[in-house]
Amino acid sequence: MGSLIALFQQVGATNAFSHMLAARAKDGKSALLYTWALGLLIFIDDYLNALAVGSAMRKVTDKFGVSREKLAYVVDSTAAPICVLMPISTWAVFFAGVLEASDVALAGEGMSLYISAIPYMLYPWIAALMVPLVAIGGVPDLGMMKRVKAKMANETHISDNQPDTSQLSEDGPRVSTYHFLVPIIALLGFSAWFDLDVQIGVLLAVAVTIALYGVQRLMAWADMFDAVLDGIKMMVPALTIVVVAFMFKEVNDLLGLAPYVIKNVTPYMTPVLLPVLVFATMALISFATGSSWGVFVIAIPIVLPLAANVGVSAPLAIGALLSASAFGSHACFYSDATVLSAQGSGCGVMEHALTQIPYALIAAAIAAAGLTLIAAL
């Protein structure tokens, strides 16, 4: 992913794409709405979403004086939350397989059970739908986001009423929007062709990008291979944090944290309380451990039989679990999505995490209330 982004940056493809969007954006609000719309379209993988959308839209939001922290919030809110809701995504394929491996769904029926649970995945729905409200000011800036805005207000920015996008792209007429779109379409297409294997998809997309840029002589071949290596080096700090997070998750797995918590809340389960307690408990564990997938491999075989015993439907229980998983990916200070959203948007990881946490908590509170109401009906 880093190599692909580096190639975009070296040739100016993201600048060209941003220039096209900036011509349509009239102010900071519309720039954020275009960022949100782009995030909805790149739904196949949250890593791709976090890196590509942030990189593509950074210059647009910069020109309109939108903080990098708010850009990172929008990017992160359309990463895992959108991927969870889309059946054609790495998240859906993974969890559909877990449902079958856990004997919750029959062989070949894991995806259909997953799809039936999508309406009950309240947290990702709410988190994604809050973004346009935040963008247009329907939900005000809160906490550190408000302080960041106040700090930026003291700096000089281009007027929203007279946006100057003439210097947004320095690439000349040779670089066009399709130099960004073709590699992205190739990545999506190859990933889907190889059963949503994004690793293969991104490798082939890098090859397509090198061929496209090389044939059109946008970059020298040697410079492109240097860009590939530069992209790998660019991602080392982010990868280091992610590796440490996985180590932390592994320690918690060895300690048996998830089974211990689930076992101790089981006696308090009722049909009305189970969805919200599952959501709250697993969201807390996912937030604390930085694990959006691993913990749930343990939890699904425990929670789903428990839900059947107390009379809660499987789709509702799965919706509560996947809502918790999306919350962990979205809100955890050191989750991979948080790190990559900050990296792609060009702001610090902790600055991004602390500015977006109020919005994540609001979405979580609404989701918890919604799950309780649905269970009571």
C-alpha positions in Angstrom: 0.0 0.0 0.0 2.8 2.4 0.8 4.5 1.7 -2.5 1.2 2.4 -4.4 0.7 5.7 -2.5 4.4 6.7 -3.1 3.9 6.1 -6.9 0.8 8.3 -6.8 2.7 11.0 -5.0 5.8 10.9 -7.1 3.9 11.2 -10.4 1.3 13.6 -9.0 -1.7 11.4 -9.6 -3.3 12.2 -6.3 -2.7 15.9 -7.1 -4.6 15.5 -10.4 -7.4 13.6 -8.7 -7.6 16.2 -5.9 -7.6 19.0 -8.5 -10.7 17.5 -10.2 -12.5 17.3 -6.9 -11.4 20.7 -5.8 -12.9 22.2 -8.9 -16.3 20.9 -7.6 -15.7 21.6 -3.9 -16.8 25.1 -2.9 -15.7 25.2 0.7 -14.4 23.0 3.5 -17.8 21.4 4.1 -18.1 20.2 0.5 -14.5 19.0 0.5 -15.3 16.8 3.5 -18.5 15.5 1.9 -16.5 14.5 -1.2 -14.0 12.8 1.1 -16.9 10.9 2.7 -18.3 9.9 -0.7 -14.9 8.7 -1.9 -14.7 6.6 1.3 -18.0 5.0 0.5 -16.8 3.9 -2.9 -13.5 2.4 -1.7 -15.1 -0.3 0.5 -13.2 -3.4 -0.3 -10.6 -3.0 2.5 -10.2 -0.6 5.4 -6.4 -0.4 4.9 -6.8 0.6 1.2 -9.6 3.1 2.2 -7.5 4.7 5.0 -4.4 5.2 2.9 -5.9 6.0 -0.5 -8.7 8.4 0.6 -6.5 10.4 3.0 -3.7 10.7 0.5 -6.1 11.7 -2.4 -8.0 14.3 -0.4 -5.3 15.9 1.7 -4.5 18.7 -0.7 -8.2 19.5 -1.2 -8.9 19.9 2.5 -5.6 21.7 3.1 -6.6 24.3 0.5 -9.9 25.0 2.3 -8.4 25.2 5.7 -9.8 21.9 7.0 -7.6 20.4 9.7 -5.8 17.2 9.1 -7.4 15.8 12.2 -10.9 16.3 10.8 -9.8 14.7 7.5 -8.5 11.7 9.4 -11.8 11.4 11.3 -13.8 11.3 8.1 -11.3 8.8 6.6 -11.4 6.5 9.6 -15.2 6.7 9.8 -15.5 5.4 6.3 -12.8 2.7 6.7 -13.9 -0.2 9.0 -17.5 1.0 9.4 -18.1 0.9 5.7 -16.2 -2.4 5.1 -18.3 -4.1 7.8 -21.5 -3.1 6.0 -20.4 -4.3 2.5 -20.7 -8.0 1.7 -17.9 -7.7 -0.9 -15.1 -6.7 1.6 -12.3 -8.4 3.4 -14.2 -8.0 6.7 -17.3 -9.8 5.4 -15.4 -12.7 3.9 -13.4 -13.2 7.1 -16.4 -13.1 9.4 -18.5 -15.3 7.1 -15.7 -17.9 7.2 -15.6 -17.6 11.0 -19.3 -18.2 11.3 -18.9 -21.4 9.3 -15.8 -22.5 11.1 -17.6 -22.0 14.4 -20.6 -24.2 13.3 -22.9 -21.2 13.7 -23.7 -21.4 9.9 -23.7 -24.4 7.6 -21.0 -24.7 5.0 -21.6 -22.2 2.2 -24.2 -20.2 4.3 -21.9 -18.0 6.3 -22.2 -15.1 3.9 -26.0 -15.2 3.8 -26.1 -15.2 7.7 -23.6 -12.3 7.7 -25.8 -10.3 5.2 -28.9 -11.0 7.4 -27.1 -9.3 10.3 -26.1 -6.1 8.4 -29.3 -4.2 9.4 -28.4 -4.9 13.1 -24.8 -3.6 12.8 -25.9 -0.3 14.3 -22.5 1.2 15.2 -21.0 1.2 11.7 -24.3 2.6 10.3 -24.3 5.4 12.9 -20.6 6.2 12.7 -20.7 6.5 8.9 -23.9 8.5 8.9 -22.5 11.0 11.4 -19.8 12.1 9.1 -21.9 14.3 6.8 -23.5 15.8 9.9 -20.1 16.7 11.3 -19.0 18.0 7.9 -21.8 20.4 7.5 -21.8 21.5 11.2 -24.9 19.6 12.2 -22.8 18.0 14.9 -20.4 20.6 16.3 -16.7 20.3 16.8 -16.1 18.6 20.2 -13.2 18.3 22.6 -9.8 18.5 21.0 -11.4 18.9 17.5 -12.7 22.2 18.7 -9.3 23.3 20.0 -7.7 22.3 16.7 -10.2 24.4 14.8 -9.6 27.4 17.1 -5.8 27.0 16.6 -6.2 26.9 12.8 -8.5 30.0 12.9 -5.4 32.0 13.9 -3.6 30.9 10.8 -4.0 32.3 7.3 -6.1 30.3 4.9 -7.6 30.8 1.5 -11.2 32.1 1.6 -13.9 29.4 1.2 -15.8 31.9 -1.0 -12.9 32.3 -3.4 -11.1 29.0 -3.5 -7.8 29.1 -5.3 -7.1 25.7 -6.8 -4.7 26.9 -9.6 -1.7 25.7 -7.7 -3.3 22.5 -6.4 -1.7 20.4 -9.2 1.8 21.0 -10.4 1.8 18.0 -12.8 1.0 19.7 -16.1 -1.4 18.3 -18.7 0.2 14.9 -18.9 -1.1 13.7 -15.5 -4.8 13.1 -15.4 -7.5 11.7 -13.1 -7.3 8.3 -14.7 -3.7 7.9 -13.6 -5.2 7.6 -10.1 -8.4 5.8 -11.0 -6.9 3.0 -13.1 -4.6 1.7 -10.4 -7.5 1.9 -7.9 -9.8 0.0 -10.2 -7.1 -2.5 -10.9 -6.6 -3.1 -7.2 -10.4 -3.6 -6.7 -10.7 -5.8 -9.7 -7.7 -8.0 -8.9 -8.7 -8.3 -5.3 -12.2 -9.4 -6.2 -10.8 -11.8 -8.9 -8.6 -13.5 -6.3 -11.4 -14.1 -3.8 -10.9 -10.7 -2.1 -7.2 -11.3 -1.5 -6.1 -7.7 -1.1 -2.4 -8.6 -0.7 -2.4 -10.1 -4.2 -4.6 -7.2 -5.5 -2.2 -4.5 -4.3 0.9 -6.3 -5.7 -0.8 -6.5 -9.1 -2.0 -3.0 -8.8 1.5 -1.8 -8.2 2.6 -3.7 -11.3 -0.2 -2.1 -13.4 0.8 1.3 -12.1 4.4 0.9 -12.9 3.5 -0.3 -16.4 1.0 2.5 -17.0 3.4 5.3 -15.8 6.4 3.7 -17.6 4.7 3.3 -21.0 3.5 6.9 -20.9 6.9 8.0 -19.6 5.5 9.9 -16.6 8.5 8.6 -14.6 11.8 6.9 -15.3 11.7 3.2 -14.6 14.5 3.5 -12.1 12.7 6.3 -10.3 9.5 4.2 -10.1 11.4 1.3 -8.4 12.9 3.8 -6.0 9.4 5.1 -5.2 8.3 1.5 -4.4 11.1 1.3 -1.9 10.4 4.7 -0.5 6.8 3.7 0.0 7.9 0.7 2.0 10.1 2.8 4.2 7.3 5.4 4.6 5.1 2.7 6.2 7.7 1.4 8.6 6.6 3.6 11.6 3.0 2.7 11.1 3.8 -1.0 10.7 5.9 -0.9 13.9 2.9 0.4 15.9 0.6 -2.2 14.3 3.1 -5.0 15.2 3.3 -3.8 18.8 -0.5 -3.8 18.9 -0.6 -7.4 17.7 1.9 -8.3 20.3 -0.3 -6.7 23.0 -3.3 -8.6 21.6 -1.4 -11.9 21.7 -0.5 -11.3 25.4 -4.2 -10.8 26.2 -5.2 -13.9 24.3 -2.6 -15.9 26.3 -4.0 -14.5 29.5 -7.5 -15.5 28.5 -8.9 -12.0 28.8 -11.8 -12.4 26.4 -13.2 -15.8 27.7 -12.8 -14.5 31.3 -14.9 -11.4 30.7 -17.5 -13.2 28.7 -17.8 -16.0 31.4 -18.3 -13.4 34.1 -21.1 -11.5 32.4 -23.0 -14.6 31.3 -25.1 -14.9 34.5 -26.5 -11.4 34.0 -27.8 -12.1 30.4 -31.5 -11.7 29.5 -33.0 -11.5 26.0 -33.2 -7.7 26.3 -29.8 -7.1 27.9 -27.8 -9.6 25.9 -27.3 -7.5 22.7 -26.3 -4.4 24.6 -24.1 -6.2 27.1 -22.3 -8.1 24.3 -21.8 -4.9 22.4 -20.5 -3.0 25.5 -18.3 -5.8 26.7 -16.7 -6.7 23.4 -16.4 -3.1 22.4 -14.4 -2.5 25.6 -12.2 -5.5 24.9 -11.6 -4.6 21.3 -10.8 -1.0 22.3 -8.4 -2.1 25.0 -6.6 -4.8 22.9 -6.6 -3.2 19.5 -8.0 -6.5 18.1 -10.9 -6.2 15.7 -10.8 -9.8 14.4 -8.8 -12.0 16.7 -10.9 -11.5 19.9 -14.1 -12.2 17.9 -12.9 -15.6 16.7 -13.0 -16.5 20.4 -16.2 -14.7 21.2 -18.5 -15.9 18.3 -18.5 -19.6 19.4 -19.5 -18.4 22.9 -21.9 -15.6 22.3 -24.0 -17.2 19.5 -24.9 -20.4 21.5 -25.7 -18.2 24.5 -27.9 -16.0 22.3 -29.8 -19.1 21.1 -30.3 -20.2 24.7 -31.8 -17.0 25.9 -34.0 -16.4 22.8 -32.0 -13.8 20.9 -31.9 -14.1 17.1 -28.5 -14.9 15.6 -28.6 -11.9 13.2 -29.1 -9.5 16.2 -26.3 -11.2 18.2 -23.9 -11.0 15.2 -24.9 -7.4 14.6 -24.0 -6.6 18.2 -20.6 -8.4 17.9 -19.7 -6.8 14.6 -20.8 -3.4 15.9 -18.3 -3.9 18.7 -15.6 -5.0 16.3 -16.1 -1.9 14.2 -16.0 0.3 17.3 -12.7 -1.2 18.3 -11.1 -0.6 14.9 -12.5 2.9 14.7 -11.9 4.1 18.2 -8.8 2.3 19.6 -5.9 4.7 19.9 -3.4 2.2 18.4 -5.6 0.0 16.1 -4.3 -0.5 12.5 -7.2 1.6 11.1 -6.4 4.5 13.4 -2.7 4.4 12.6 -3.2 4.2 8.8 -5.9 6.9 8.8 -3.6 9.2 10.5 -0.7 8.2 8.2 -2.8 8.7 5.1 -4.2 12.0 6.3 -0.8 13.4 7.4 -1.4 13.9 11.1 -0.2 12.4 14.3 -1.7 9.1 15.5 -2.6 10.4 19.0 -3.9 13.7 17.6 -6.3 11.8 15.4 -7.3 9.3 18.1 -8.1 12.0 20.6 -10.0 14.3 18.2 -12.2 11.5 17.0 -13.0 9.7 20.2 -16.0 12.0 21.2 -17.8 11.1 18.0 -17.0 7.4 18.3 -18.5 7.5 21.9 -21.6 9.3 20.7 -22.1 6.7 18.0 -21.5 3.9 20.5 -24.1 5.3 22.9 -26.7 5.6 20.2 -25.9 2.1 19.0 -26.3 0.7 22.5 -29.7 2.3 22.9 -30.8 1.0 19.5 -29.7 -2.5 20.3 -31.7 -2.4 23.6 -34.8 -1.1 21.8 -34.6 -3.7 19.1 -34.2 -6.5 21.6 -37.2 -5.2 23.6 -39.5 -5.2 20.6 
